[in-house]
Amino acid sequence: MYLDVAAKGLSLAGIALMIFAEGGWFTAGMFMVLVGVLIGAWAVFAARRVRSPGGPARPAPFGTWSRRDAGPEKDSES
């Protein structure tokens, strides 16, 4: 989450520099936006690596479980 906030802050500051500053500050603003985009992309890939590859990205609707999620069936009569 901190990477996402940093990326958005850098991008907004860079845009402000490009709009309101003069001279070489336009180039600095472009550089800040570029760094913000790179940090944002890094945050997206970091979030993907944290998720479990086998599990669903979000909970199943209505709490349903698929057959794959259920454990092995036990015979209670034996």
C-alpha positions as CSV (number, residue, x, y, z in Angstrom):
1,M,0.0,0.0,0.0
2,Y,2.9,2.4,0.8
3,L,4.3,1.8,-2.7
4,D,0.9,2.7,-4.2
5,V,0.7,5.9,-2.2
6,A,4.3,6.9,-3.1
7,A,3.6,6.2,-6.8
8,K,0.5,8.4,-6.8
9,G,2.2,11.2,-4.8
10,L,5.2,11.3,-7.2
11,S,3.0,11.3,-10.2
12,L,0.8,14.1,-8.9
13,A,3.8,16.2,-7.9
14,G,5.4,15.6,-11.3
15,I,2.2,16.7,-13.0
16,A,2.0,19.9,-10.8
17,L,5.6,20.7,-11.8
18,M,4.9,20.2,-15.5
19,I,1.9,22.5,-15.3
20,F,3.0,25.3,-13.0
21,A,6.8,25.3,-13.1
22,E,9.0,26.9,-15.8
23,G,12.2,26.0,-17.5
24,G,14.0,22.8,-16.5
25,W,11.4,21.9,-13.9
26,F,9.2,20.5,-16.7
27,T,11.9,17.8,-17.3
28,A,12.0,17.2,-13.5
29,G,8.2,16.7,-13.5
30,M,8.4,14.3,-16.4
31,F,11.1,12.3,-14.5
32,M,8.9,12.3,-11.4
33,V,5.9,11.0,-13.3
34,L,8.1,8.3,-14.9
35,V,9.4,7.2,-11.5
36,G,5.9,7.2,-10.1
37,V,4.7,4.9,-12.9
38,L,7.6,2.5,-12.4
39,I,6.9,2.3,-8.6
40,G,3.2,1.8,-9.3
41,A,4.0,-1.1,-11.7
42,W,6.3,-2.5,-9.1
43,A,3.5,-2.4,-6.5
44,V,1.1,-4.2,-8.9
45,F,3.6,-7.0,-9.5
46,A,4.4,-7.2,-5.7
47,A,0.7,-7.6,-4.9
48,R,0.4,-10.4,-7.5
49,R,3.3,-12.3,-5.9
50,V,1.8,-12.2,-2.5
51,R,-1.5,-13.9,-3.5
52,S,-1.6,-17.7,-3.4
53,P,-1.5,-19.2,-6.8
54,G,-4.0,-22.0,-6.1
55,G,-6.6,-19.9,-4.2
56,P,-9.3,-17.7,-5.6
57,A,-8.6,-14.0,-5.9
58,R,-11.8,-13.3,-4.1
59,P,-14.3,-15.3,-1.9
60,A,-16.8,-17.5,-3.7
61,P,-20.3,-16.1,-3.9
62,F,-22.7,-17.2,-1.2
63,G,-19.9,-19.2,0.5
64,T,-20.0,-22.0,-1.9
65,W,-17.2,-24.5,-2.1
66,S,-16.1,-26.4,-5.2
67,R,-15.3,-30.1,-5.1
68,R,-11.7,-29.2,-5.4
69,D,-11.7,-27.2,-2.2
70,A,-13.3,-29.9,-0.1
71,G,-11.1,-32.3,1.8
72,P,-11.1,-36.1,1.4
73,E,-14.4,-37.6,2.2
74,K,-14.4,-39.8,5.4
75,D,-16.5,-42.9,5.9
76,S,-18.2,-42.4,9.2
77,E,-19.7,-45.9,9.3
78,S,-16.5,-47.9,9.6
